[in-house]
Amino acid sequence: MSISNISWEAQLDLNIINSSVQEALKTKKLFRYQFKDSSSFVNTLEKAICEYVGSEFALGVSSATNAIFLALKALGVNSSSKVLIPAFTFTAVPSSVIQCGAEPILVDITESYVIDLDDLRQKILSSKARFLLLSHMRGHLCDMDEVVKICKEHSIVLIEDAAHALGVTWNGKQAGTFGVAGVYSLQSYKIINAGEGGLLVTNDPNVFWKSVFMSGSYENNYKLHSSKSIEIAHQYKNLLPVFNVRMNNITAALAIPQIKNIELTIARINKTYNQLKQLLSKRKEIQFPEESLSIRPVRDSAQMRIKLEEIDREVLKSKLNDSNIPISYFGGQNNTNARLYQNWAFLKKTNHILPNTKANLSEVFDLRLPSHFQIRDINLIGKSFLQIFDEIAKGV
């Protein structure tokens, strides 16, 4: 097997999902509200995610971005609101704030790719923002005890974008369950691959029922969701706008068996990540982030800081890409990466003071590690990676 034969595209394990999908197809019902006398597949998925992360309520929708939007709307974010977000995240995160008519306030990050808590404190005071949309980008968690403390001290409403962090825990508690609402992604490059889809979790019945109605539950369909706190649901009937961002039953059928197998998946991808880290760390110029003992990670991607001259980093990226190692890079010129705040042209950059974010990402490379990878794949990738790196480092 050669490096050219490795497939980096997300793949479905048909042995895991086939039975569930076939069962969904046999019902001939794709719309969640067609299930009047039995539980829909979306309902089943919602119950499964509640059990896994330990939340009271869950709502399946068409994407994580829409789940964030619903959470923000349900919590009262509007055109007069300011929402704090880490400067290192995906473009959809500030976009969901814009979708609410609110203003995103970017907060600096540390060398560990997480929100800078000192800058967070300063931005809370200077912006007067009352919401923090905390993005756990690439599954990296900040000190969650400290961020919860800061939010309580300043009466900040915490919403977690855990799109990249399903299964990541802080001292045993699931990412996405520290705030009033959390969001997970089922997009193909996440740990649960349903093509598209998002899940909103919360322990707040008001947030849940508001989100249910706004997701596209009309007439009496809300009664098909849950019986918990149904009296709260009644008071929101016909009072909220409907955005029609529902999840369909096939999406849910794809995700259900993957949720049931998620711990096995996490163990496998963490094993492949650790193997890659061990191989590449043989070169002192290639540095991986330190892991906090408080975190149980889910490493379906690798971020590494590579100490080379700028021109050599550009050459390294190009040669790795040409060799079927589709690594991306957060530095360099003319970089169009959607995870770089400089590329969010819809924001007024002059309003954001971020002395460290660009510097902390300038040497960082980003490599997805699909869940189907085996150790043999990683060994081949590591060998090819080091061969190309050594050629560049030696000036060959």
N, C-alpha and C positions, 0 to 999 in steps of 0.2 A: 504494500500500500504506500502511495506517495502523498505528499501534502496536497497535491492538486485534486485528489479524490475526496478530501474531507468536505462535508457539507456543513456550512455555517448557518443555513436557514433553519428556523424553528420547525420542528417536526412533531407530529402527533404519534403517540404510541397507540396504534389501532387496537392492540390487544386489551388496552385499558378502557378505551372510550367506545368501542364498537357496540357492545351490548346496550349501553345506556342510550346511544344515539338511535339504534334500531328500535328500541322500546319507545322512544319519543316519536319516531316516524310512524310507528304502527298506530299511534293514537290519531293520526291525521290532523292534529291540532298544533299549530305553531304559536298562536296567540295565548298569552298566559290566562286571560280572562275567559277562555273557552271552557276551562275546567270549573264547572259550577258545583259538582258533587264529589270531587276528589281533588287532591293536591296537585297543582301544576308542577312541572319540572323546575320552574323558577322558584316556587315556594320551597321545594325540596333543597335547592341550592342555598337559599337564604337560611334555612334551618341548619344546614351543614356548616356554613361559615360562622354562624352564631356559636355553634358548639365548638368549633375549632379555636376561635379567637376569644371566646368567652364574653360575647356581647348579648344584650337583650333583644335587639332588633337588627334586621338587615334588609336592604332593598337592592335588588338587582336592576341595573339600568344598562343603557346602550354603550357607555364608555366611562372610564374613570373621570374624564374631564367633566362629563355631565353629572356624575356623582358629586364632584367637588362643587359644581355650580349649584346643585340642589341643596347641599349642606350649607353653603354660604347664604343662599336665599332664605332657607328655613331659619337661619340664625339672625336674620335681619340685616344682612349686608345690602346696602343700596347705594345710590349715587352720592350720598354724603359720607360714605364710609371710606376708611383707609385700612388696607389689609397688608400686614407685614408678611414677607416671604423671603426665604433664602435666595441669594443671588445665583446660586448654582442649582438649577432645576430645569425641567423641560419647558419649552415655550407654552405648552397647554396650561401650565399652572397660572402664570400671570394672565393668560387669556381668559381663564374662568373668572378671574377677578374683574377684568374688563367687561366680560359678559354681564356681570351684575351691575355695571355702571360705576363700579368703585375704583379707587386708586391703589395700585400695588406700590408698596414701599419696600424696596430691596434692602436686605440685610447682608452684610459681609459674611464670608465663610473663613474657616480655618484651614490649615494644611491637611486636616483630616477630612476635608470635603463636607463638613457639617456647618451649621449656622454658628456664627461667632456670638456667644452669649453676652459678651461685653458690649458689642455693637448693638445687639438686640435691646439691651437695657437703654442705651443711648437713643436708639430710634423710637422706642416706646415713648420716651419723654419728649423728644423733639417733634415727632409726628402727631402725637395724641391719638394714634391708632388704637383701636379696641379689639382687633382681631389678629391672630397669628395663624397663617396657613403654613404649617411646618412640613416641608417636603423632605422626606428621607431619601434623598437622591442616591440612586444605585445601591440602596439598602444600607447606607451608612447612617447610624444613629448618633445624635449628640447625647449629652448627659440628660436623660429624660427626667430624672428626679429634679435637676436644677431648672430645667425649662418649665416644668409644671409649677415649681416654686415661684419662678419669676412671673408666670401668668397669674397666679393667685395673688401675689403681692400687688400687681398693677391692674387687677380686674380685666385681664385679657382673655378673650374667648379663644380656646385652642382647637383648631381643626387640623387633622393629620392627613397629609397626602402620603399614604403608604403604598402607592402604586408599585414601587420597587421593593417593598419590604414585607410582603405577606410571609409570615413564618419567622421573621426576625423578632427576637425577644430581648427585652432589657430586664435583667434580674428575674427572668421567667415570665414577664408580662408581655403580651403581644404588642408589637408596634401597631398603631392605629386605634388603640384602646385607651390612650392616655388623655385624649381630649374629649370634647363633647361629641365629636363625630370623627370617623376615620374612613378612608377610601382606599380600595384595592383595585388593581387592574387585572383584566383577563386577556389583554392584548397578546398577540402571538409571542412577543419577546419577553413576556413575564413568566413567572414560575408556573402559573396556570394558563395554559394556552387554549383559549376558546375563539381565537381570531380577533374578536373585539369583545368589549363588555366591561362593566364596572360594578363594584359593590360598595354600598354605603353602610357602615355599621354605627350604631349609637345605643346608649342606654337611656336616652331622653325620648320619651314617647311623643312629645311635641315635635321634635326634630323629625322623628320617623314619620308621623302621620302627615305632617306638612309636606315632606318629601314624596310620600306616596301619592298624594293628590297632584302635586306639581309634576310628577313623573309621567302622568297620563292616566290616572285612575278617575274615571268619570262615573256619574250616576251612583249606583250602589256597589261598584266593583271593589271599592276599598274593603268591603267585608270579606273579600276572598284572600286578603293578606294575612291578617292575624286577629286573634280575639283579645290580645293584650291591650289594655287601656283603650278599649273600643269607644268608651264614653268620650274620650278626648278627640277621637277621630270625628265623631258626629259634629263637633262644633266647627270644624274646618270645611265641611261639605259645601261645595259651590262658592267658596270664598277666595280661592286661590287660582292663579293662572295655571294653565295646563301646557306643558312644554313637549309632551309626547316623546320621552326618551326611554321607553320601556325596554326591557330585555325579553327576547323571545325564547321559546322552550328548547330549541336546538342548541342555542348558546349555552343554556343552563345544563342541558344533557351532556355537552362536551366537558363542562367544568366539574360536574358532580363527582365522577370517579377519580378525577385528578386531585380534588380536595381530599378524598378518602385515602389517596396514596401519597399525600404531600410530604410526609415525614421521610418516606423512602427516597423521594425525589431530592429533598434537601440534603440528606446524607450523601447521596451520589454526587450532587453538584459541588458540595463543599469538599468532597474528596478530590474531585478533579481540579478545583481551584487551588487547593493546598499543594497538589502535585506540580501545577504550573508555577506557583509561587516558589516552591523549593528549587525547581529547575532554573528559573530566571534569576533568582536571588544569588546564584553563583557569581554573578557579575555585580560588583559593588555599586556600579552606576545605575542599576535597576532597583528601585526601592518601592516596596509595597507598604501600605499603611499598617500601623500597629493595631492589633485587635484588643479592644477592651474586654476584660474578663467578665464584665457585666452583660456583654452582648453575645447571644447565640446568633451568628450571622447566617445569611443565605446568600452565597456568593455565586450568582449566575452571571456575573461579569467581573472583570478584573481591572482595577485602576492602578497604574504604576507610574512613578515619577522617574524619568530617565535623564540622567545627568550627562548631556552632550551639548555641544554647541548648537545653536539654533539651526544652522544650515544642515548639520548632521541629523538633527531630529526630523527635519523635513525629508531628507533622503531616506532615513530609516522607515518612516511611514510609507513612502512611495514604494520602496523595495519589498516591504512586508506585504503591502496590498498586491503587488505584482506576483507575489509568491503564494497567493491564496490565504493570507492571514489578514482579514479585513479590519485592521486596527484603525481607530480614529484618534484624533489628537486635538487637544483644547488650546494649543498655542499656534504660533505662526501667523503669516499674513493671509488675507483673503479666505479665512476660515468661515464656512457657512454653517457650522454646527448649530443645531437648534437648541442646544443646552448652554449656549454662551449668551449672557445677557446683552452683550454688545450687539447681537444680531436681532434683538427684539425691537424692530423699527417702530412698532406701535407705541412704545414707551418714550417718554421724554427723559433722555439720559441725563440731562443737566440737573434733574431733580434727585439724582441718586449718587451719594458719596460712598464709594466702594474702593478704598485704597488697597485692599488685599486680595480680592477675588481673582482678578486677572493674573496677579503674580502667583497665587497659589495653584492656578490651573495651567500656567504657561508651559510647564515641563511634563504635564500629565497625559498619558496615553490611556485609552479606554478600549477594552476588548470584551465583547459578549462571549459567554461560554454556554452554548445551548445545552439543554438538559440531556440530550441523547449522547453527549460526548462520553467516551470511555477513556480509561487511563492510557491505552495505546494511542488514542488520538492526541492526548495531551503530550505524551512523550515525543511524538512526531512533530507537533507544533513547537514544543520547547527546543528541540534539536535544530529545526529550521530557523527559528527566531534567533537563537544564539549564534548560529553560523552567519546570518546576515548582520547581526549586531557587531560581531567581532570583525567582520570585514570593514565596517564603517569606522569602528573605534580605532582600528589600526591604520586607517587611511588607505585601505586597499582600493 
